[in-house]
Amino acid sequence: MNIVQLLRKEVLSRLDLGGYISCDGGCVVGDVLKKMRESRVSAVLVEVEGRVVGIFTERDVLTKVADDPSVWGQAVAEFMTRDPQSLGAQESIGEALRLMNNGHYRNVPIVDEDGRIEGNLPQHEIIHFLSDQFPKDIYN
């Protein structure tokens, strides 16, 4: 099977989507940054009653809060990306790559039919998957 066929066939639930953290929109930016650093994640899913309402990423940190430490005491909801695009766990890995490429996303929330969080898909998870499937092609 070639890479294109594999990306069309394999679904997101095959990947490790569990390495994420979440918080509510009222969490303080400084606390969220600390959690991101401690958990070594590049994004935090912002949720209300288990449903994604936003995502706060490293890009948000760099473009919205890094230059002004005085905002670190404000709510993360003021700086998050609202209503991020998401995918279901049964979508293909290829569909996730298309969405990530078109939107320039490094993280995509994975949700169930009711919009409840099932995980987060960081770009490095797809890279790991491909390197496991095609080690000779990737490493050479």
C-alpha positions in Angstrom: 0.0 0.0 0.0 1.4 3.4 -0.9 1.2 6.6 1.3 -1.8 8.0 -0.5 -3.9 4.8 -0.1 -2.9 4.5 3.5 -3.9 8.1 4.3 -7.3 7.6 2.6 -7.9 4.3 4.4 -6.6 4.8 8.0 -8.8 6.8 10.4 -7.8 9.2 13.1 -8.9 6.9 15.9 -5.8 4.8 15.0 -3.6 7.6 16.2 -2.8 8.7 19.8 -5.2 11.6 20.4 -5.0 11.5 24.2 -2.0 13.8 24.8 -4.0 17.0 25.3 -5.1 19.3 28.0 -8.2 21.4 28.3 -9.5 24.2 30.5 -12.5 26.5 30.6 -12.4 30.0 29.2 -12.0 31.6 32.5 -8.6 30.1 33.2 -5.8 32.7 33.6 -3.4 32.8 30.7 -0.4 32.5 33.0 -1.8 29.3 34.5 -2.5 27.9 31.1 1.0 28.6 29.9 2.4 26.8 32.9 0.1 23.8 32.2 1.3 23.8 28.5 4.9 23.9 29.6 4.5 21.1 32.2 2.5 18.9 29.9 4.7 19.7 26.9 1.8 20.4 24.6 1.5 23.0 21.9 -2.3 23.6 22.4 -5.0 23.7 25.0 -8.6 22.9 24.1 -10.9 25.4 25.7 -14.2 23.8 26.6 -17.6 24.3 28.1 -19.3 21.2 29.5 -16.9 19.0 27.5 -17.5 20.7 24.2 -14.8 22.6 22.4 -15.4 26.4 22.2 -11.9 27.4 21.4 -8.2 26.5 21.1 -5.2 28.3 22.6 -2.0 27.5 20.8 1.6 28.4 20.8 0.8 30.7 17.8 -1.7 32.5 20.0 0.9 32.9 22.7 3.5 34.3 20.2 1.1 36.7 18.4 -1.2 37.8 21.2 0.4 37.5 24.7 4.2 37.1 24.5 5.0 40.8 24.1 2.8 41.9 27.0 3.2 39.9 30.2 0.5 42.1 31.8 -2.2 40.1 30.0 -1.0 36.9 31.7 -3.6 37.5 34.4 -6.5 37.7 32.0 -8.8 35.0 30.9 -7.6 32.7 28.2 -11.0 33.2 26.4 -9.8 36.7 25.4 -6.9 35.2 23.4 -8.0 31.8 22.2 -9.1 31.0 18.6 -12.9 30.7 18.9 -14.9 27.8 17.3 -11.9 26.0 15.8 -12.5 23.6 13.0 -12.6 20.0 14.3 -12.9 16.5 12.9 -14.4 13.2 14.1 -12.3 10.2 15.0 -13.6 8.2 12.1 -12.3 10.8 9.5 -9.4 9.7 7.4 -5.8 10.8 8.2 -5.7 12.2 4.7 -8.7 14.4 5.5 -7.0 15.7 8.6 -3.9 16.5 6.6 -6.0 18.4 4.0 -7.6 20.4 6.7 -4.4 21.1 8.5 -2.6 22.2 5.3 -5.5 24.4 4.0 -6.0 26.1 7.4 -2.3 26.2 8.3 -3.2 24.4 11.6 -0.8 22.5 13.8 -3.5 21.1 16.0 -7.1 19.9 15.3 -9.6 19.1 18.0 -11.2 15.6 17.6 -14.8 15.5 18.7 -17.7 13.1 18.7 -21.1 13.6 17.0 -22.3 15.7 19.9 -19.2 18.0 19.8 -17.7 16.5 22.9 -13.9 16.3 23.1 -12.3 13.0 22.2 -8.8 14.3 21.8 -6.4 16.6 19.9 -4.5 15.8 16.8 -1.1 17.6 16.7 0.8 17.6 13.5 3.7 15.5 15.0 1.3 12.6 15.6 0.8 12.3 11.8 4.6 12.5 11.3 5.1 9.7 13.8 2.5 7.5 12.1 4.0 8.0 8.7 7.5 7.3 10.0 6.3 4.1 11.6 4.6 2.9 8.4 7.3 3.9 5.9 10.6 4.0 7.9 12.9 3.4 4.9 11.2 6.2 2.9 11.1 8.7 5.8 14.5 8.1 7.2 16.3 7.9 3.9 
